[in-house]
């Protein structure tokens, strides 16, 4: 079934235009509520968190109206990281968890992510079933007047999340003596991330902690690390941590101002966990976008790398299937299933800090664990249609793959969150790599 609303990470779009309208949000609440409501006589419940976008004030009450109309009680957290919502869904024994966020996108966009009662993102099959209900008449099976859901706000969700995050840091360790810059992207973690780091003993310097509804991810956060790099140098910090709008991923800056991506972080954590006997399997899970250099590094450690489609939900699905406890994406989503059911930028950063504390070495000496194979990614924006289905684009992809042969690899995919075609190639021969990427990108541009 072709998806109408859900992409690779929930529903996302420009605020107040389909699919991010109050009507669609309310219909989603009604459809999802009916799906998760059972015949059990107990009260059914849903928990809702959000980031700091202005449009959250529009989407949240629309969802509440939908859920309460079908008899589900609603607990509102206010600003809370996506992994915190996932944790609290399971902790509070809710039937469903909802995060209102468009992650790393600018404030004009918003999105809705759904978590099942186990704290994991919903499967494709469940999302398709909910979609099929959203465009049908929803005035059947509404709750009777006396059975309408109730709504309440809780004030301790942030404090509970901070304690859970702190518990992921190795016992008998602390961050005393470390100077840490934390960039919260003016997003969901603007209170909890600095608090967790401070309570673990670090001297904390904060950026991106003054949200106003419009400045989420604006020249701050994991998609724009320039301000953090400058702060690391200004405050002579040992590490800089950049989160995105919903804090489910991070990018790290070392004390010299060098950026460390998700692939390097996975390699660093995997090596550390292997040495400590903490890996549940002899390997990790990443996506097709991870650098070939990471795979070669893991092989040198006697570890395997398994690749999935892009999207942390697919990484998590393979981790659960194979019993892996470490996985992630090059973009900085790091999933550690011993602690969380989804990517958690702050927890990932704490694992990096744990390596620094144990080895007593500067981050620049331990974080570059492999030399990346040259990789190039070009994003081509399109207005409408399906560029990848055009014959000219298919021909260009086939020609580029033939040209690369065994010397590299080509990955072409449509973004699940933006109208973009992502064209990526890896090869030891950079001219060959550039040629392959540009030939496909040009073909996409020609039909876009």
C-alpha positions in Angstrom: 0.0 0.0 0.0 1.3 3.4 -1.0 1.8 5.6 2.1 -0.2 8.9 2.2 0.9 10.3 5.5 3.7 8.3 7.1 7.3 8.6 6.0 10.5 7.0 7.3 10.1 8.7 10.7 6.4 9.3 11.3 4.4 12.1 9.7 6.1 15.3 8.8 5.5 18.5 6.8 5.1 22.2 6.9 3.0 23.4 9.8 -0.7 24.2 8.9 -0.5 22.6 5.5 -1.3 18.9 4.8 -0.3 16.6 6.4 0.5 18.9 9.3 -2.9 20.4 9.9 -5.0 20.2 13.1 -7.7 18.2 11.3 -5.2 15.5 10.2 -3.6 15.5 13.7 -7.1 15.0 15.2 -7.9 12.2 12.8 -4.6 10.5 13.6 -5.4 10.7 17.3 -8.8 9.1 16.7 -7.5 6.4 14.3 -4.5 5.5 16.4 -6.6 5.6 19.6 -9.1 3.2 18.2 -6.4 0.9 17.0 -4.8 0.7 20.4 -8.0 0.7 22.4 -8.9 -2.9 23.4 -11.9 -4.4 25.0 -10.2 -4.4 28.3 -12.2 -2.6 31.0 -9.2 -0.7 32.2 -8.6 3.0 31.2 -6.5 3.4 28.1 -3.8 6.1 27.9 -1.4 7.9 25.7 1.5 10.1 26.6 2.6 13.1 24.5 5.8 15.1 24.4 7.0 17.8 22.0 9.9 20.0 21.1 9.8 23.8 21.1 8.3 24.7 17.8 5.5 27.3 17.7 3.2 24.9 15.8 3.4 22.4 18.7 0.7 24.5 20.4 -1.5 23.8 17.5 -0.8 20.1 16.9 -0.9 19.1 20.6 -4.5 20.0 21.4 -5.7 18.6 18.1 -4.1 15.2 19.0 -5.6 15.5 22.5 -9.1 16.1 21.0 -8.7 13.0 18.8 -7.5 10.7 21.6 -10.0 11.8 24.3 -12.9 11.5 21.8 -12.3 7.8 21.6 -11.9 7.4 25.4 -8.1 7.5 25.9 -6.6 9.4 28.8 -3.8 11.8 27.8 -0.7 12.7 29.8 1.2 15.7 28.5 4.9 16.1 29.2 5.7 19.4 27.5 9.3 19.7 26.0 11.0 16.3 26.3 13.5 14.5 24.0 12.1 11.8 21.7 13.9 9.0 23.6 12.4 10.4 26.8 8.9 10.0 25.4 9.8 6.4 24.3 11.0 5.6 27.8 8.0 7.2 29.6 5.6 5.3 27.3 6.9 2.1 28.7 7.5 3.3 32.2 3.9 4.6 32.6 2.4 1.5 30.9 0.8 3.7 28.3 -0.9 2.2 25.2 0.8 4.7 22.9 3.5 7.4 23.0 3.5 10.5 20.7 6.4 12.9 20.0 5.6 16.1 18.2 8.7 17.2 16.4 10.3 17.6 13.0 13.8 16.7 14.5 16.5 18.6 12.7 14.2 20.6 10.4 13.6 24.4 10.9 10.6 25.7 12.8 8.3 25.9 9.8 8.0 22.1 9.8 6.6 19.8 12.4 6.0 16.1 12.7 4.4 13.3 14.7 6.2 10.1 15.8 4.3 7.2 17.4 5.6 4.6 19.8 4.0 1.4 20.9 3.5 0.3 24.5 6.9 -1.3 24.5 8.6 2.0 23.7 9.6 1.1 20.1 8.5 3.0 17.0 5.5 1.5 15.3 6.1 -1.1 12.6 5.3 -0.3 8.9 2.3 -2.6 9.1 0.7 -0.8 12.1 1.3 2.6 10.4 -0.4 1.4 7.3 -3.3 0.1 9.3 -3.7 3.5 11.1 -3.4 5.3 7.7 -6.2 3.2 6.3 -8.5 4.3 9.1 -7.6 8.0 8.9 -9.5 8.8 5.7 -12.6 6.8 6.7 -15.5 8.0 8.7 -14.4 8.2 12.3 -17.7 9.0 14.0 -18.3 5.4 14.8 -17.2 3.9 18.1 -16.7 7.2 19.7 -16.7 7.3 23.5 -19.9 7.9 25.3 -20.1 11.2 27.2 -19.2 9.6 30.5 -16.3 7.7 28.9 -14.4 10.5 27.3 -10.7 10.6 28.0 -9.2 13.0 30.6 -6.1 15.1 30.1 -3.4 16.0 32.7 0.1 17.5 32.6 3.0 16.0 34.6 5.9 18.0 35.9 8.4 15.3 36.7 8.9 13.7 33.3 12.1 15.8 32.6 13.5 14.9 36.0 12.8 11.2 35.5 14.5 11.3 32.1 17.6 13.0 33.6 17.9 10.2 36.1 17.5 7.5 33.5 20.2 9.1 31.3 22.6 9.4 34.3 22.1 5.8 35.1 23.6 4.9 31.6 26.9 6.4 32.7 29.3 3.8 34.2 29.1 3.6 37.9 32.0 4.9 40.0 32.7 7.4 37.2 32.0 11.1 37.1 32.7 14.1 34.9 34.6 16.2 37.5 37.3 18.2 35.9 35.8 18.1 32.4 34.7 21.2 30.6 31.7 20.4 28.4 29.9 22.6 25.9 26.4 21.4 25.1 24.4 22.8 22.2 20.7 21.9 22.6 19.6 23.4 19.3 16.9 25.5 21.1 15.0 22.2 21.1 13.5 19.6 23.4 16.6 19.0 25.5 17.3 22.6 26.4 16.6 21.9 30.1 17.5 18.2 30.6 20.8 17.9 28.8 22.7 20.6 30.7 21.1 19.3 34.0 22.3 15.7 33.4 25.9 16.8 32.6 26.1 19.2 35.5 24.7 16.5 38.0 27.4 14.1 36.7 30.1 16.6 37.7 31.0 18.5 34.5 31.6 22.2 34.2 28.9 23.0 31.7 28.7 25.7 29.0 25.3 26.0 27.3 24.3 27.0 23.8 20.9 26.8 22.2 18.9 26.9 25.4 16.7 29.9 24.8 13.8 28.6 22.6 11.3 31.1 21.4 9.2 28.9 19.0 11.1 30.1 15.9 14.8 29.4 16.6 14.9 25.6 16.9 17.9 24.4 14.8 18.6 28.0 13.7 22.4 28.3 13.4 22.8 25.8 16.3 22.5 22.1 16.8 23.8 19.1 15.0 23.1 20.5 11.6 25.1 23.7 12.1 28.0 23.2 14.5 29.9 26.4 13.8 28.7 28.1 17.0 29.6 25.1 19.0 33.1 24.9 17.5 33.7 28.5 18.4 32.4 27.9 21.9 34.7 25.0 22.4 37.7 27.1 21.6 36.4 30.1 23.6 35.8 28.2 26.8 38.7 25.8 26.3 36.3 22.9 26.5 37.3 19.2 26.5 34.3 18.3 24.3 31.4 19.9 22.4 28.1 18.1 22.1 25.5 19.1 19.5 22.0 17.7 19.7 19.2 18.2 17.2 15.7 19.5 17.8 14.4 16.4 19.5 17.7 15.2 20.9 17.7 11.7 19.4 21.0 12.3 17.7 24.3 14.1 18.3 27.5 15.3 16.6 30.6 15.6 18.7 33.3 18.3 18.5 36.8 17.6 20.0 38.9 20.1 21.9 40.6 21.2 18.7 37.3 22.0 17.0 37.2 18.9 14.8 33.7 17.4 14.0 33.2 13.7 14.8 30.2 12.1 13.0 28.1 9.1 13.9 30.3 6.5 12.1 33.3 7.5 14.2 31.2 7.5 17.3 29.9 4.0 16.6 33.4 2.8 15.9 34.7 4.3 19.2 31.9 2.9 21.3 32.0 -0.5 19.7 35.7 -0.8 20.4 35.3 0.3 24.0 32.4 -2.0 24.6 34.2 -5.0 23.0 37.1 -4.4 25.3 34.8 -4.3 28.3 32.8 -7.4 27.2 29.7 -5.2 26.8 28.7 -6.1 23.2 25.9 -8.6 23.1 26.9 -9.8 19.6 30.2 -9.7 17.6 29.0 -6.8 15.5 26.9 -3.6 15.2 24.1 -2.5 12.9 24.2 0.6 10.7 22.5 1.8 7.4 23.6 1.7 3.8 25.0 5.3 4.3 27.7 4.4 6.8 31.2 4.7 5.5 33.1 1.7 4.2 36.0 2.8 6.5 33.8 1.9 9.5 33.2 -1.5 8.2 36.9 -2.1 7.6 37.7 -0.8 11.1 35.2 -3.1 12.7 36.6 -6.1 10.8 40.0 -5.3 12.2 38.5 -5.6 15.7 36.9 -9.0 14.8 33.4 -7.4 14.5 30.9 -7.4 11.7 28.7 -4.6 10.3 25.2 -5.2 9.2 23.5 -2.6 7.0 19.8 -1.7 6.8 17.7 0.9 4.9 18.1 4.5 6.1 16.1 5.2 9.2 16.9 4.4 12.9 13.6 2.4 13.0 15.1 -0.1 10.6 18.4 -0.2 12.5 16.4 -0.9 15.7 14.3 -3.6 14.0 17.5 -5.4 12.9 19.1 -5.0 16.3 16.0 -6.6 18.0 15.9 -9.4 15.4 19.6 -10.2 15.8 20.1 -9.5 19.5 22.5 -6.5 18.8 22.8 -3.8 21.5 24.7 -1.2 19.5 23.7 0.4 16.2 23.1 3.8 14.5 23.5 6.1 11.6 26.2 8.3 10.2 24.0 11.3 11.0 24.5 10.7 14.7 21.6 8.5 15.7 23.2 6.1 18.1 21.0 3.3 19.4 22.1 1.5 22.6 19.4 -1.0 23.4 20.7 -1.7 26.9 19.5 1.8 27.8 17.0 3.0 25.3 14.5 1.8 22.6 15.5 4.5 20.1 18.4 6.9 19.3 19.5 9.1 22.2 22.0 11.8 21.5 22.8 12.6 25.2 23.3 9.0 26.1 25.6 8.5 23.2 27.6 11.6 24.2 27.9 10.1 27.8 29.4 6.9 26.3 32.1 9.0 24.5 32.8 10.9 27.8 33.1 7.5 29.6 35.9 6.5 27.1 37.6 9.9 27.8 37.5 9.4 31.5 38.7 5.8 31.4 41.6 6.5 29.0 42.4 9.9 30.5 43.2 11.2 27.0 42.0 14.2 25.0 39.1 13.4 22.7 41.2 14.2 19.6 43.5 11.3 20.5 40.8 8.7 20.8 37.8 9.7 18.6 39.3 9.3 15.1 39.2 5.5 15.0 39.4 5.0 11.2 40.2 6.9 8.0 37.0 7.3 6.0 36.9 6.1 2.4 36.2 9.2 0.3 32.4 9.7 0.2 30.3 12.3 -1.5 26.6 13.0 -0.8 24.5 15.4 -2.9 20.9 16.3 -2.1 18.7 17.2 -5.1 15.5 18.9 -4.3 12.4 18.2 -6.4 9.0 19.8 -6.6 6.7 16.9 -7.5 6.6 13.6 -9.2 8.8 10.6 -8.8 12.2 11.4 -10.3 13.7 7.9 -9.5 11.0 6.3 -11.8 12.1 8.3 -14.9 13.9 6.2 -17.5 16.7 8.9 -17.9 17.4 8.7 -14.2 17.4 4.9 -14.2 19.8 4.9 -17.1 22.2 7.4 -15.3 22.2 5.2 -12.2 23.0 2.1 -14.2 25.8 3.8 -16.0 27.3 5.2 -12.8 27.1 1.7 -11.1 28.9 0.2 -14.1 31.5 2.9 -14.0 32.2 2.3 -10.3 32.3 -1.5 -10.6 34.1 -3.0 -7.7 36.0 0.2 -6.9 33.1 1.7 -5.0 29.4 1.8 -4.3 26.5 4.0 -5.1 23.4 4.6 -2.9 20.4 6.5 -4.2 17.3 7.1 -2.1 14.4 9.4 -1.7 14.3 11.2 1.7 11.4 10.2 3.9 11.2 13.5 5.5 11.9 16.1 2.8 11.4 16.4 -1.0 15.0 15.4 -1.7 16.7 12.7 -3.7 20.0 11.8 -1.9 22.8 10.6 -4.2 25.8 9.1 -2.4 28.9 7.4 -3.7 32.1 5.9 -2.1 35.3 5.1 -3.9 39.0 5.2 -3.3 39.3 7.1 -6.6 37.8 10.6 -5.8 37.5 11.6 -9.5 35.5 8.5 -10.2 33.3 9.1 -7.2 32.6 12.7 -8.1 31.8 11.7 -11.7 29.3 9.0 -10.5 27.5 11.3 -8.1 27.2 14.3 -10.5 26.0 12.3 -13.4 23.1 10.9 -11.4 22.4 14.2 -9.7 22.3 16.0 -13.1 19.9 13.4 -14.4 17.6 14.0 -11.3 17.8 17.8 -11.7 16.9 17.5 -15.4 13.5 15.8 -14.6 12.8 17.8 -11.4 
